[in-house]
Each structure stands twice: as C-alpha cells, then as structure tokens.
Amino acid sequence: MCVFSIIGLLTSLRLKAELEECLAKIQSMVAQTNEKEFVALRQSEGDLSRYPKFRWIFPVFFSLASGGFVSLLVYRLLVGMRMMR
C-alpha cells in the first residue's frame, strides 16, 4: 500500500504540473489572439470563487495516504522488533 500510494502521489503531482502548463499555454494563446471574453481562465467571480481548486484534491489525498501507510509500516516494524526480543 505504501508503494501504491507513493506512485499515486507522484502521478497526481505530474498530472497537476501538466495541467498547470496547459492552462498557461491556453492563457498565452488567448492573450495573443485577444479573445479573453470567450475563455474563462482564472476569472471566477461570485460564489464559485470561494470553492477550493480541485487540482489539489488528489495530491493532498495521496500525501495523506502515503504518510499514513508509511507511519503504519514503521509502527508495525517497531512492534515486531519488540516482540522478537
């Protein structure tokens, strides 16, 4: 479970980075063509601007899962060592 959660964390961070890069390129293309009124990039107004950005959901989840599984693994190893003495 530790390995899978760490792989999930690395994958989600990579996907988030690619999303940020794509959004930056779209914003650059929109700025070059002066078509800003047709594209809603980072222009949230009103009630929608209070919600968290969902691009952080998976990295946060996998960070918590990785930390939890690693701490459980360390705990089990320490308990196992005490039992062997």
N, C-alpha and C positions, 0 to 999 in steps of 0.2 A: 504494500500500500504506500510505503514511503516513496519508492521509486516512481510509481504511477502518479502520485500527487506532485512530485518534483517535475516530472515530464509534463504534466498538465500545467504547472506554473510557468515553465519555460515556454511552452507552446502558446499559452494565453498572452504572455508578455510579448512574444514575437508577433502575434496577430494584432495586438494593440498598437505596436510600433508601426506595422504595415498600414493599419487603419489611419493613424495619425499622418503618415507620409502621403497616403492617397487623398486625405482631406486637404492637406496643404497644397498638393498639386491641383486639385479641383479649384481651390480658392485662388491659386495663381492664374489658372486658365480663365476663371470668371473675371478676375481683375484685368486681364489683358483684353478681354472682349467687351468690358463694360456692361455686363448683363447681370449685375448684382441683384436686381429686383426679382429675378426668376429663380435664384438659388438661395435656399435657407441654410447657410452655414454659419453657425455660432451667432445667430440672430434671434435667440429665444427671448420672447417678451411675455410678460404677464405670468400666469400661474405655472406654465411649463418651465420657466427658468428656475423654479425652486427645486425641481427634482434632480437627483444625482445623475451624473453621466454614467450610463450603463456600461461604458467601455472598461470601467474599473471593477465590475462585478466578478468576473472570472479570475483576474489576478488576485483580488482580495480573498476570494473563496479558496483558491489553490494555495495561497500563502498560509492561511489559517489551517487548512488540511495538512499541508506539509509540516508545519510546526507541531500540530497535534500528533501526527503519526511519528515524527522523529522523537518527540518527548515520550510517547508511549513505548517506543522501541528502547530508548535509553533506560526508562523505568524498569522495563522487563529484564533488560540485561543486568541492571544493578540488583534487582530482586533475585535473579537467577544466580548471580555470583554469591550473594549472601546465603542462599540455600545450599550451595556446594561446600561452604566452609564447615 
